[in-house]
Amino acid sequence: MRLLTLPDLFARTFGPLAECVFSLLGITSFICLLGGNLVGSGRIIGYIFGIDVIAGIWITTAAVWLYTIAGGLVSVAYTDLFQAAVGWTGLIAGSIWCLVNLPRAAGVSPAYPVGDSPAVAEQMSNNDALDPIPNAIVFNWVATKRDHRDQRPRLHIADRHIA
């Protein structure tokens, strides 16, 4: 279609007025998104390093500015490779650590008063099994159900608890 931006699509589909309206809405929303991200990052940096929030916002702004000058989306592609490598390494190392250091099953403790066994025998097949608990949806939000036509198991949301 030889489009460069999303407003170009709106211009071709709905006309130039739609392109201008969408452009203004897009610019406004991204300014708000950028402001929220800068404040959030500034608060995190301020908390981690024990500095003022305003200083954290300025540090974040400088980092974003330098990152953009360094190549924008091209830098994203290169740093994504590094971040993916770090992420996969952490996943593999964390999985190995958990397999080596954690028990095979949950023991009996205040957090797991019945250990690794189900608290209610039919909790995975009966949507109402955990009803005395007010937030039963947290524990039993999906149940396996057989379709009466072909007997294949299906997952369905326990919508009676949501509604």
Backbone as numpy.savetxt, mean C-alpha at the origin, in Angstrom:
# Nx Ny Nz CAx CAy CAz Cx Cy Cz
-1.52 6.68 -30.90 -2.34 7.89 -30.90 -1.48 9.15 -30.90
-0.17 8.98 -30.67 0.76 10.11 -30.65 0.34 11.18 -29.64
0.14 10.72 -28.42 -0.21 11.62 -27.32 1.02 11.81 -26.45
1.18 13.00 -25.94 2.30 13.27 -25.04 1.83 13.32 -23.59
0.66 13.87 -23.35 0.15 14.01 -21.99 -1.30 13.55 -21.93
-1.79 13.37 -20.72 -3.20 13.02 -20.53 -4.13 14.14 -20.98
-3.78 15.42 -20.76 -4.65 16.48 -21.30 -4.76 16.43 -22.83
-3.74 15.94 -23.52 -3.85 15.77 -24.97 -4.97 14.81 -25.34
-5.10 13.75 -24.57 -6.20 12.81 -24.80 -7.55 13.48 -24.58
-7.65 14.27 -23.52 -8.90 14.98 -23.25 -9.21 15.97 -24.37
-8.17 16.60 -24.92 -8.39 17.55 -26.01 -8.92 16.85 -27.25
-8.37 15.70 -27.56 -8.84 14.97 -28.74 -10.23 14.39 -28.55
-10.52 13.97 -27.32 -11.80 13.33 -27.07 -12.91 14.34 -26.84
-12.65 15.36 -26.03 -13.72 16.28 -25.60 -13.54 17.72 -26.05
-12.39 18.04 -26.62 -12.17 19.40 -27.10 -11.18 20.18 -26.25
-10.80 21.38 -26.70 -9.77 22.16 -26.02 -10.20 22.67 -24.64
-11.48 22.91 -24.43 -11.93 23.36 -23.11 -11.67 22.28 -22.05
-11.96 21.03 -22.41 -11.71 19.92 -21.48 -10.22 19.79 -21.19
-9.39 20.04 -22.20 -7.95 19.99 -22.00 -7.50 21.03 -20.99
-8.01 22.26 -21.11 -7.64 23.33 -20.17 -8.14 23.05 -18.77
-9.38 22.58 -18.65 -9.95 22.29 -17.32 -9.16 21.17 -16.66
-8.90 20.09 -17.42 -8.16 18.98 -16.85 -6.74 19.40 -16.48
-6.11 20.23 -17.32 -4.76 20.71 -17.01 -4.73 21.49 -15.71
-5.69 22.39 -15.52 -5.74 23.18 -14.29 -6.01 22.30 -13.08
-6.94 21.34 -13.21 -7.21 20.43 -12.10 -5.99 19.55 -11.80
-5.32 19.09 -12.85 -4.13 18.27 -12.65 -3.01 19.02 -11.97
-2.76 20.25 -12.42 -1.71 21.07 -11.80 -2.03 21.34 -10.34
-3.30 21.71 -10.07 -3.71 21.99 -8.69 -3.55 20.76 -7.80
-3.99 19.60 -8.29 -3.90 18.40 -7.46 -2.45 17.99 -7.23
-1.59 18.15 -8.24 -0.19 17.77 -8.04 0.55 18.75 -7.13
0.15 20.01 -7.14 0.74 20.96 -6.18 0.37 20.55 -4.75
-0.89 20.17 -4.56 -1.32 19.71 -3.22 -0.58 18.42 -2.84
-0.44 17.51 -3.80 0.27 16.26 -3.53 1.73 16.53 -3.18
2.38 17.41 -3.93 3.77 17.76 -3.64 3.90 18.39 -2.26
3.00 19.32 -1.94 3.04 19.95 -0.62 2.87 18.93 0.50
1.92 18.02 0.34 1.71 16.98 1.36 2.91 16.07 1.50
3.52 15.70 0.36 4.70 14.84 0.42 5.89 15.55 1.06
6.06 16.83 0.75 7.17 17.58 1.36 6.98 17.70 2.87
5.77 18.02 3.29 5.52 18.15 4.74 5.68 16.81 5.44
5.14 15.74 4.83 5.28 14.42 5.44 6.73 13.98 5.54
7.48 14.18 4.45 8.90 13.82 4.48 9.68 14.70 5.45
9.34 15.99 5.49 9.99 16.89 6.44 9.75 16.49 7.88
8.53 16.05 8.18 8.22 15.60 9.54 9.01 14.34 9.89
9.11 13.42 8.93 9.86 12.19 9.18 11.34 12.51 9.40
11.91 13.33 8.53 13.33 13.70 8.68 13.54 14.46 9.98
12.61 15.36 10.31 12.72 16.09 11.58 12.68 15.17 12.77
11.82 14.16 12.74 11.71 13.21 13.85 12.96 12.33 13.96
13.42 11.83 12.81 14.57 10.92 12.84 15.84 11.62 13.30
16.08 12.82 12.79 17.33 13.51 13.10 17.21 14.54 14.22
16.01 14.67 14.80 15.83 15.58 15.92 15.98 17.04 15.54
15.55 17.41 14.36 15.64 18.80 13.91 14.24 19.37 13.75
14.16 20.65 13.48 12.89 21.32 13.30 12.20 20.80 12.03
10.88 20.78 12.04 10.12 20.30 10.89 10.39 21.15 9.65
10.48 22.46 9.82 10.74 23.37 8.69 12.10 23.03 8.06
13.09 22.75 8.87 14.41 22.35 8.34 14.29 21.04 7.58
13.50 20.11 8.10 13.28 18.84 7.41 12.60 19.03 6.06
11.65 19.97 6.00 10.97 20.27 4.73 11.97 20.84 3.73
12.83 21.74 4.19 13.84 22.33 3.29 14.84 21.28 2.81
15.22 20.37 3.68 16.14 19.30 3.27 15.48 18.41 2.22
14.21 18.07 2.45 13.48 17.27 1.47 13.34 18.00 0.15
13.04 19.30 0.20 12.91 20.09 -1.02 14.22 20.09 -1.79
15.34 20.27 -1.09 16.65 20.26 -1.75 16.92 18.90 -2.38
16.57 17.82 -1.68 16.80 16.48 -2.22 15.97 16.24 -3.47
14.71 16.67 -3.47 13.85 16.52 -4.65 14.38 17.36 -5.80
14.81 18.57 -5.51 15.34 19.46 -6.54 16.60 18.85 -7.18
17.53 18.35 -6.34 18.75 17.73 -6.86 18.44 16.48 -7.66
17.50 15.71 -7.18 17.10 14.48 -7.87 16.52 14.80 -9.24
15.72 15.85 -9.32 15.13 16.26 -10.60 16.20 16.74 -11.56
17.15 17.53 -11.06 18.24 18.01 -11.91 19.10 16.85 -12.40
19.25 15.83 -11.56 20.09 14.69 -11.91 19.51 13.86 -13.05
18.27 14.06 -13.41 17.75 13.32 -14.56 16.31 12.90 -14.45
15.62 13.26 -13.41 14.18 12.96 -13.32 13.88 11.49 -13.47
13.10 11.14 -14.49 12.66 9.77 -14.68 13.81 8.82 -15.01
14.86 9.34 -15.64 16.01 8.49 -15.91 16.66 8.08 -14.60
16.77 9.03 -13.65 17.31 8.67 -12.34 16.42 7.68 -11.63
15.12 7.81 -11.82 14.19 6.87 -11.20 14.47 5.46 -11.70
14.68 5.31 -13.00 14.95 3.99 -13.55 16.21 3.38 -12.96
17.27 4.17 -12.83 18.52 3.64 -12.27 18.40 3.36 -10.78
17.75 4.25 -10.04 17.65 4.01 -8.60 16.66 2.89 -8.30
15.68 2.66 -9.19 14.77 1.54 -8.98 15.51 0.21 -9.03
16.52 0.10 -9.88 17.32 -1.12 -9.91 18.01 -1.35 -8.57
18.60 -0.29 -8.04 19.26 -0.39 -6.73 18.25 -0.72 -5.63
17.11 -0.01 -5.64 16.10 -0.23 -4.61 15.51 -1.64 -4.70
15.33 -2.14 -5.92 14.83 -3.51 -6.08 15.83 -4.52 -5.53
17.10 -4.29 -5.80 18.13 -5.19 -5.27 18.14 -5.18 -3.75
18.05 -3.99 -3.16 18.01 -3.88 -1.70 16.75 -4.56 -1.16
15.63 -4.32 -1.81 14.36 -4.92 -1.36 14.38 -6.43 -1.41
14.85 -6.99 -2.53 14.90 -8.45 -2.65 15.91 -9.05 -1.67
17.03 -8.38 -1.48 18.01 -8.86 -0.51 17.41 -8.88 0.89
16.70 -7.80 1.24 16.04 -7.76 2.55 14.98 -8.83 2.70
14.20 -9.06 1.64 13.17 -10.10 1.69 13.78 -11.48 1.90
14.82 -11.77 1.15 15.45 -13.08 1.28 16.13 -13.22 2.65
16.88 -12.20 3.06 17.54 -12.27 4.37 16.52 -12.35 5.50
15.45 -11.57 5.41 14.40 -11.63 6.44 13.70 -12.97 6.49
13.45 -13.55 5.32 12.81 -14.87 5.28 13.70 -15.93 5.90
14.98 -15.89 5.56 15.91 -16.86 6.14 15.98 -16.67 7.65
16.05 -15.43 8.12 16.11 -15.18 9.56 14.86 -15.72 10.24
13.68 -15.48 9.66 12.44 -15.97 10.26 12.40 -17.49 10.29
12.83 -18.13 9.21 12.83 -19.59 9.18 13.78 -20.19 10.21
14.89 -19.52 10.45 15.88 -20.04 11.40 15.51 -19.72 12.85
15.01 -18.52 13.11 14.85 -18.06 14.49 13.45 -18.15 15.07
12.45 -18.26 14.26 11.09 -18.28 14.80 10.58 -19.70 14.92
9.68 -19.96 15.88 9.16 -21.33 16.03 8.28 -21.71 14.84
8.10 -23.01 14.67 7.30 -23.50 13.55 5.83 -23.13 13.71
5.33 -23.06 14.92 3.93 -22.72 15.17 3.87 -21.81 16.38
2.81 -21.03 16.43 2.63 -20.14 17.56 2.37 -20.95 18.82
3.10 -20.61 19.87 2.87 -21.29 21.13 1.71 -20.63 21.89
1.36 -21.20 23.01 0.31 -20.62 23.84 0.90 -19.43 24.57
0.27 -18.27 24.40 0.72 -17.04 25.04 -0.49 -16.13 25.19
-0.33 -14.98 25.88 -1.47 -14.07 25.97 -1.98 -13.62 24.60
-1.07 -13.52 23.62 -1.51 -13.12 22.28 -2.22 -14.26 21.56
-1.80 -15.49 21.83 -2.40 -16.67 21.22 -2.85 -17.63 22.33
-4.00 -17.37 22.95 -4.39 -18.19 24.11 -4.66 -19.65 23.77
-4.96 -19.97 22.53 -5.19 -21.37 22.15 -4.09 -21.87 21.23
-2.96 -21.17 21.19 -1.85 -21.60 20.35 -2.16 -21.40 18.88
-1.80 -22.38 18.06 -1.97 -22.29 16.62 -3.27 -22.91 16.14
-4.08 -23.42 17.06 -5.34 -24.06 16.65 -6.44 -23.00 16.50
-7.44 -23.28 15.66 -8.53 -22.32 15.48 -9.29 -22.09 16.78
-9.69 -20.86 17.02 -10.45 -20.55 18.22 -11.85 -21.15 18.13
-12.41 -21.13 16.94 -13.73 -21.71 16.69 -13.54 -22.68 15.53
-14.03 -23.91 15.69 -13.74 -24.97 14.72 -14.18 -24.60 13.30
-15.31 -23.97 13.14 -15.82 -23.69 11.80 -15.59 -22.24 11.36
-14.58 -21.57 11.91 -14.38 -20.15 11.62 -14.02 -19.87 10.17
-13.48 -20.82 9.43 -13.14 -20.59 8.03 -14.25 -20.96 7.08
-15.29 -21.62 7.56 -16.38 -22.03 6.67 -17.71 -21.39 7.03
-17.83 -20.82 8.22 -19.08 -20.23 8.67 -18.85 -18.75 8.96
-19.55 -17.90 8.20 -19.37 -16.45 8.38 -19.81 -15.97 9.75
-20.69 -16.68 10.41 -21.21 -16.25 11.70 -20.47 -16.86 12.88
-19.41 -17.62 12.64 -18.73 -18.32 13.73 -18.08 -17.36 14.72
-17.61 -16.21 14.26 -16.93 -15.27 15.15 -17.80 -14.08 15.51
-19.12 -14.21 15.37 -20.03 -13.09 15.60 -19.98 -12.50 17.01
-19.70 -13.23 18.05 -19.65 -12.55 19.35 -18.57 -11.47 19.41
-17.56 -11.58 18.56 -16.51 -10.56 18.51 -17.03 -9.42 17.66
-17.00 -8.18 18.13 -17.57 -7.08 17.35 -16.93 -6.88 15.99
-15.64 -7.13 15.88 -14.96 -6.93 14.61 -14.68 -8.26 13.93
-15.69 -9.07 13.81 -15.51 -10.39 13.20 -15.02 -10.28 11.77
-15.32 -9.19 11.12 -14.88 -9.02 9.74 -13.36 -9.03 9.65
-12.66 -8.57 10.69 -11.21 -8.57 10.68 -10.67 -10.00 10.65
-11.33 -10.90 11.35 -10.84 -12.26 11.46 -11.38 -13.16 10.35
-12.53 -12.86 9.79 -13.18 -13.76 8.86 -13.78 -12.97 7.71
-12.97 -12.35 6.89 -13.52 -11.51 5.83 -13.69 -12.25 4.52
-13.02 -13.39 4.39 -13.19 -14.19 3.19 -13.45 -15.62 3.62
-14.39 -16.26 2.98 -14.66 -17.66 3.26 -14.69 -18.42 1.94
-14.38 -19.70 2.00 -14.44 -20.52 0.80 -15.86 -21.02 0.63
-16.36 -20.90 -0.57 -17.74 -21.29 -0.86 -17.73 -22.11 -2.14
-18.53 -23.16 -2.20 -18.60 -23.98 -3.41 -19.75 -23.49 -4.27
-19.46 -23.34 -5.56 -20.49 -22.96 -6.51 -21.35 -24.19 -6.76
-22.66 -24.05 -6.66 -23.55 -25.20 -6.78 -23.57 -25.78 -8.20
-23.11 -25.04 -9.20 -23.15 -25.53 -10.58 -21.99 -26.47 -10.87
-20.78 -26.13 -10.49 -19.63 -26.95 -10.89 -18.77 -27.40 -9.72
-19.17 -27.10 -8.50 -18.50 -27.56 -7.28 -17.05 -27.10 -7.17
-16.67 -26.00 -7.85 -15.33 -25.46 -7.68 -15.34 -24.49 -6.50
-14.30 -24.51 -5.68 -14.28 -23.55 -4.56 -14.16 -22.12 -5.06
-14.86 -21.22 -4.45 -14.82 -19.81 -4.80 -14.56 -19.01 -3.53
-13.87 -17.88 -3.68 -13.70 -16.96 -2.56 -14.76 -15.88 -2.67
-15.40 -15.57 -1.59 -16.37 -14.48 -1.61 -16.20 -13.65 -0.35
-16.50 -12.39 -0.47 -16.40 -11.50 0.68 -17.65 -11.71 1.54
-17.43 -11.80 2.82 -18.55 -12.00 3.73 -19.30 -10.68 3.85
-20.10 -10.38 2.84 -20.74 -9.08 2.75 -21.79 -8.85 3.83
-22.26 -9.90 4.46 -23.24 -9.68 5.54 -22.62 -8.93 6.70
-21.31 -9.12 6.92 -20.64 -8.41 8.02 -20.32 -6.98 7.64
-20.11 -6.74 6.34 -19.76 -5.39 5.89 -20.98 -4.48 5.90
-22.11 -5.01 5.44 -23.31 -4.19 5.26 -23.92 -3.71 6.54
